[in-house]
Amino acid sequence: MGITVIAGAAVFLSVGKDGADAPRQMSAAEFSRESPLLLPEILATVYDAFGQTDEAAIYDRLDDVASGPALEQLYLERVGAMAGGGLNPDQEIHEIELTGMSARTDGARVDVAAKWRVLGVVGHAEHMHMRGNAYAADLVFEPVADGWKITGFTLTDVDRTDAGTIEPNADAPQAEDTADPEEET
């Protein structure tokens, strides 16, 4: 028996009657116990969705790890940011590090208080830069038909103090140099 993430949803692989691995839904206690191993992969799936540019692709990728109100919230947050000109999808995530978490079962659900750090390259129209942000959130996970998914998401803290350095974006249109090379200063 082993643990795996199938399309972002956590399940156990257990040996079936015919000897083949067969997915089985984790119990709340199992998910709570394994959540430190699962959460980075689940968060990576959310960031992958945020890197998409097509609304259907964003929704489909988020649907791999979120359901119900959390799916709607994350989707609308991403699409709204794109419409407002923020959160450019030109990003490359290099590392997601879980820096702290606690998980507790509440009946059939698992409440997770998590802290994580993300390091990556973010591109804007004029430049690209390394960004290292830290986040804290309260997440609710519940079992649905195809695995455990985020059903509640409350971002509790964002720390952008280690935002990185700015580098010119090689793909951006270059600003015209208005200085006259003949003119002495």
C-alpha positions in Angstrom: 0.0 0.0 0.0 1.3 3.5 -0.8 0.1 7.0 -1.0 -0.2 8.9 -4.2 -1.8 12.0 -5.7 -3.9 11.2 -8.7 -4.8 14.4 -10.6 -4.1 16.3 -7.4 -6.5 14.3 -5.3 -5.0 12.3 -2.5 -5.9 8.5 -2.4 -4.2 5.4 -1.1 -3.2 2.7 -3.5 -4.1 -0.6 -2.0 -3.7 -4.0 -3.4 -7.0 -5.2 -4.9 -8.4 -8.8 -5.0 -6.6 -9.4 -8.4 -3.3 -8.2 -7.0 -3.3 -4.9 -8.9 -3.1 -1.5 -7.2 -6.6 0.0 -6.7 -7.3 3.5 -5.5 -9.1 3.8 -2.2 -10.3 6.9 -0.5 -8.3 7.9 2.5 -10.0 8.3 5.9 -9.9 11.6 7.6 -7.3 10.3 10.0 -5.1 9.0 7.2 -5.4 12.3 5.3 -4.6 14.3 8.4 -1.5 12.1 9.1 -0.3 12.3 5.5 -1.1 16.0 4.8 2.4 17.3 5.3 3.4 15.1 2.3 0.4 15.9 0.2 0.0 19.6 0.8 3.0 20.7 -1.3 1.7 18.8 -4.3 -1.8 20.2 -3.9 -0.4 23.7 -3.6 1.8 23.1 -6.7 -1.4 22.2 -8.6 -3.0 25.5 -7.6 0.0 27.4 -8.7 0.0 25.5 -12.0 -3.6 26.5 -12.5 -2.7 30.1 -11.8 -0.1 29.8 -14.6 -2.7 29.0 -17.2 -4.1 31.7 -19.5 -7.3 29.9 -20.7 -10.2 30.2 -18.3 -11.4 26.6 -18.9 -7.8 25.4 -18.3 -7.6 27.4 -15.0 -11.0 25.9 -13.9 -10.1 22.4 -14.9 -6.8 22.4 -13.1 -8.2 23.9 -9.9 -11.0 21.3 -10.1 -8.3 18.7 -9.6 -7.7 19.9 -6.1 -10.6 22.1 -5.0 -14.4 21.7 -4.9 -17.5 23.7 -4.0 -17.0 27.2 -2.6 -13.2 26.9 -2.5 -13.1 26.0 -6.2 -15.3 29.0 -7.1 -13.3 31.4 -4.8 -9.9 30.4 -6.2 -11.2 30.4 -9.8 -12.8 33.9 -9.5 -9.7 35.2 -7.7 -7.5 34.1 -10.6 -9.7 35.2 -13.4 -10.4 38.5 -11.7 -6.7 39.2 -11.3 -6.2 38.5 -15.0 -8.9 40.9 -15.9 -7.5 43.6 -13.7 -4.0 43.2 -15.1 -2.5 41.6 -12.0 -1.0 38.1 -11.5 0.5 37.8 -15.0 0.5 34.1 -15.9 4.1 34.4 -17.1 5.6 32.6 -14.1 7.8 29.7 -13.3 7.6 28.1 -9.8 11.0 26.8 -8.7 10.1 25.7 -5.2 7.2 25.3 -2.8 8.3 24.7 0.8 5.9 23.9 3.6 7.3 25.9 6.6 4.7 24.9 9.1 1.3 23.3 9.5 -1.1 21.6 11.8 -4.0 19.3 10.8 -6.9 18.1 12.8 -9.9 16.0 12.0 -13.4 17.3 12.4 -15.7 14.4 11.7 -15.2 13.5 8.0 -13.2 16.7 7.2 -9.6 17.8 8.0 -8.8 21.4 9.0 -5.3 22.5 8.1 -3.5 25.6 9.2 -0.6 25.9 6.8 2.4 28.2 6.2 4.4 27.9 3.0 7.0 29.7 1.0 7.1 30.0 -2.8 10.1 30.8 -4.9 9.8 31.5 -8.6 10.3 33.8 -11.5 7.4 36.2 -12.3 7.2 38.0 -15.6 5.5 41.3 -16.2 5.2 43.3 -19.4 8.5 45.2 -18.8 10.6 42.9 -16.6 11.0 39.6 -14.9 12.1 39.0 -11.3 12.6 36.4 -8.7 9.9 36.4 -6.1 9.9 34.7 -2.8 6.6 35.1 -1.0 5.4 33.5 2.2 1.7 32.6 2.8 -0.4 31.3 5.6 -3.9 30.0 5.2 -6.6 28.0 6.8 -7.8 25.2 4.6 -10.6 22.7 4.9 -10.3 19.4 3.1 -13.2 17.0 2.5 -13.5 13.7 0.7 -15.4 14.0 -2.6 -16.0 11.3 -5.2 -12.5 11.5 -6.7 -10.4 12.1 -3.6 -9.7 14.7 -0.9 -10.1 18.3 -2.1 -9.9 21.8 -0.7 -13.5 22.9 0.2 -12.6 25.9 2.3 -9.7 28.4 1.8 -9.0 31.5 3.9 -5.7 33.3 3.2 -4.6 34.6 6.6 -1.2 36.2 5.8 1.0 37.2 2.9 4.6 38.3 3.3 6.2 39.7 0.2 9.3 41.2 2.0 11.6 38.8 0.2 10.3 39.7 -3.2 13.6 39.3 -5.1 15.3 41.5 -7.7 14.2 42.9 -10.9 15.6 41.8 -14.2 14.8 43.2 -17.7 12.3 41.0 -19.6 14.1 40.1 -22.9 10.7 39.7 -24.6 9.4 43.2 -23.6 9.5 46.0 -26.2 12.6 48.0 -25.6 12.1 51.7 -24.6 13.4 54.1 -27.2 16.5 55.9 -26.1 15.6 59.6 -26.3 19.1 60.9 -25.5 21.0 62.5 -28.4 24.3 60.7 -28.7 25.9 64.0 -30.1 24.9 66.0 -27.1 27.5 66.4 -24.3 26.4 66.4 -20.7 
